[in-house]
Each structure stands twice: as C-alpha cells, then as structure tokens.
Amino acid sequence: MITCVISLLLSFSFLTASDPIGIDGLWSDWDSVPIAVIDQENDYNGDDWAELKISNDGEFLFLKIVLHSEETLLQNWNNFYLYIDADVDSLTGDPFRGLGAELKWHFGDRSGQYFVQDGVIDIYQNDLTLRQAPTVTSNQFEIAIALDSFVLNNPDSVAIIFNSNYDNGDLMPNEWGGVIYHIDSTEVEELEPISLEKSGIRLVSYNTYNTGIVESERQPYFQRIFQALDPDIIALQEHSEWDEIGDIISSWLPNNTWYQGYTFRDLVIVSKYPILEEANLISSERSMCSLLEVDNPNQPYLLIINSHFSCCDNDDDRQEQVDELVQVLRQWILYGDGPFDLPDNTPIFHVGDFNFVGYKQQISTVTNGDIYDESSYGNDFPLDWDGSSVTDLFSIHTHKRMAYTWRKDESSYNPGKLDYIIYTDSNISISKHFVLNTLSMPDSVLIEWELESDDTNEASDHLPRVADFATNDLVVTEEISTVNRFALHRPYPNPFNARVAIPIYLERNKHIQLHIYDINGRFVSVLADDIFMSGKKVFYWDGNSYANGIYFVQLLIDKEVQTQKIILLK
C-alpha cells in the first residue's frame, strides 16, 4: 500500500535532477540521485522491476533501472519496453496507459518506433545515441538517450513508463500517466579532461579490425593515433597479416628500437622492451603472452597476456576459454608448470578484446579466478601474487563520461565495453588510464596532439585502451607485519578437497616455522622449519589422509605468529 501511494504521488509530481552521470557500469555517481519510482517485489511472476532513477545533464537523459528478479542482458534475452512521452501530451504519439508516447523502445530487439503525426518510423540505437552499461548480465543498468535526438527533440519534460513484457508485464510505475520528469537546465560540472601526456610506462591495447594497420587506406588514422599516444608496449588483436607490422610501427615511432613478437592466431605484441619469451596459452589460441625485460633492476620482468576471446553469442566457448586460461595460470604460478620460467612476483597485465557481451561470470573468472567448470578445469585460483583477485581497470574517454570501447553506428548493438585491461595491483601502480575517442575531443586538443576528429572512428570499430604504469619493487600488503615485514596470505582454494596452497611473503631472509593444527589446537603437521630467502613462497598441505573439518595454518617468525583458517571438505 505504501509503495502504491509513493508511486501515485510521484506520477503526478515533476521530478528534477542534474547530475554528472557516467555510463560506465559503476554506480556511485547515482548515489545522490533520488529514486523516482519504487516498485513492489513479487507483483509479477517474471521480470520484476525494483526501482527507477532519472537524471540528465546538458546532453543526455539518464535512466537507471533495477530488477528484483534474476540477472539478464539488456541488449538481448529480454522483452523490456520503454515508453517516453516527449511532450507530455496524451493526445500525440502512441496511446499507452495515459501516455502519448513518441518513443517505444524494445531493449531485447534493439529497435523501436517513433510515433509522429504522419505515422510510425522504425528507429535503431544510433537514432537515439543510445548508451547502456554494463554490456554483460546484471540486475541493474544505466541508460543514456540524447536529448537532442529527433525522437526527444530537446524536451522540457518527459513522461516515462517501463514494461517488462509488452502489454502484460510488470509496469514501472503502475499508475496511468507514468512518472513525469522535468529536464533540469542546471549546468553540470564539467568533466576534468584526461591529458594524453604520458606519465609512466605506456601500454596500449587495440583491436585494429581485420588487416588494420597494414591496410594503406587506414594507415594515416593509425599513424596519428600511435604518434599521439607514444606507447612503450602495444598489444594488438584481430589481424590477418603481420609481416609488416614491426616495420610500420618503427617508421611511425623511429626514436626507439621496437621488438616485434610472433603472431599467435590474430594476436601480437610489439614493445620497446626486449621480448624474452612468448607462448600460446590455451587450446583455442585465443590467448598468448610475452615476457618483457623492463627498465627496473629490482623488478626486471613484465608479463603481458593478450587475449581475443570468442565473439558475440558464443558464451559457452568464451567461458571455456577463460576457465582454461585460469587453469593454465594456476599450474604455472603454483607449480612452475608453464610454457617458460616465470619469476615469482612478476607483474602481469591481461589485456585485449575479451568480447564480454553475455554472462558476467566470465569477468569473475578472469578477475577472481572463479572457474565455472571446475570438474574440467580444477579449483578456483586467485590470480594476483598476494592471493587476491586481479584488478579490472575501469577507464572513461578523455573528454566524455563514457566507458564504451566498441562502437559501430550502423549496427543494432549500441556501444559497449568489450576491451579490457586487468592487472596485478600487488606490484603494478597505475598513474593514468583512459579510452581514446577522437570524436569526443575538442578541436584545440586535436590540434595540440596532431589528431583529426574522425581518426579513431575511421581506424577501427574499437577504441584504443591506454594505461600508464610503474612496476613496484616489493609487494607490501596490510597483512605484512610492521615489525618483521612478513605475511601469511590467504590459503587457496579454501575450502579444499585434497591439497591446499599456502602462500607467504618475506621481505628479508628469515627462519620460519609453518605448522598445521586441528580445531582443538592439536599439532597435525609441519610444513617448514628452516631459513628461507626473501620473496614469495608457496607451501602445500595434502589433506587426503586427514578427516574433514577445520584446521589452522600457523606461521611463526621471531616469536610473532600469524594464523589462517582452512576447511577440508572431501
């Protein structure tokens, strides 16, 4: 009853807001936006709305929708409809529950209709300058529609209704007339532009679309882009011809020696730093790596993993590929069973066109090491050296609060985040990161960096992702003792069914004692009692001959003790 009263009041009130919203799949910028509609849970046996927020800036109308029901994909798999009455006049447009809707948009079909006096016009995402996030499954989404699109036509106010299943779904709001929102003309604070000036080692990841850089017609666009970015390491995806790539990059950026690696399927790495080792990592050949020697005597190596996972609706293939990759990294990091020797604590970047346009489980797999098919690929494995997850870097455009990395205006699919930069934050510090989109850059900046507005648009359907970074000399986490500088990190997997890995970190050479105790404090096993050199060490305990239950790992150094709980489940 309270929910109905709230919705009824809101539907007859004029809501206003003006906020610096970014379409990036992050939600903190919505915190200060009031809820426009609260919808009751379980009032529909299907896709069940929870709430709606509305805002705007000088360019876009912003909508945030939340579901009570299970996660879905906004660009597919749903029957969601959005009705917008752009003149708040029930006598014009398509009659729907007290609205005269100029816009009827079907998210699952990625198409809609524009209702005008003379008839109905079919429209697509580019007609609305439609922007959405995230690109993967979720139970909340943010949406942007251009205020100056011919459908909205710079309205003063709009009336809005969401429906989850055409004419018999869950409505938000339930009341006739929808929720009325008044466009707020208050100026939104300007985005602080991100300068192209380099501030560390610069990594650029770029899907250059088919033959890309070697295609003569597109070379001028790529040349200006790479000269402006001045990268130190380049990871490229989606090429069919590679013989010329090293020479082309060297001709554009002649002040350094460039090392070109081998081509793996459609993947290659070009670097100012020597490439010591390279390898394919998974059976589909959609992920490769290069070990580089960088200018840091205390941290001389850097591993770049470059991936181009299966496209489009191939969710099963994509999940299998990321599961296999985590399996390979687990065996390599834990047991040294990899394509070449990987020194402990080597900083790792994982970059590329990941094509994550389906289940968000795939993001969890490559960041948290959360393997979906454990029966085939084994236990989960945290991918950072300190036993934690690796970090997914969220970047926006240098001059716009947008985070999409792929855009094709003639496609029915709206722009989305397909390209990723993931890294081990235990030993890499990011000083700057961004997505380069020359279409959004002012003329003064384009002139300064000798770019042209259409460069990224004409070069590829993907945008380059850029990260400036430094490698850290030592891993020092909050778990490390301030006196002796050591740490007993989280064992993994935990719970475990046979063997558990127990990582520790030593800043200097130390005598350590590493013991296992049962839940009653009784001694069970000794894993170490000796002097060990500084750095990260991994010890293993085999629980096959022990009973299920809770055990404790105890690390003793210089009379200081650290303990971690482990659970054996066979």
Secondary structure by P-SEA (a helix, b strand, c coil): caaaaaaaaaaabbbbbcccccccccccccccccccccccccccccccccccccccccccbbbbbbbcccccccccccbbbbbbcccccccccccccccccccccccccccbbbbcccbbbbbcccccccccccccccccbbbbbbccccccccccbbbbbbbcccccccccccccccccccccccccccccccccccccbbbbbbcccccccccccaaaaaaaaaaaacccbbbbcccccccaaaaaaaaacccbbbbbccccccccccccccccbbbbccccccbbbbbbbcccccccbbbbbbbbcccccaaaaaaaaaaaaaaaaaaaaaccccccccccccbbbbbccccccccaaaaaaaaccccccccccccccccccccbbbbbcccccccccccccccccccccccccccccccccccccccbbbbbbcccccaaaaaaaccccccccccccbbbbbbbbbbbccccccccccccccccccccccccccbbbbbbbbccccbbbbbccccccccccccccccccccbbbbbbbcccccbbbbbbbbbcccbbbbbbbbbcc
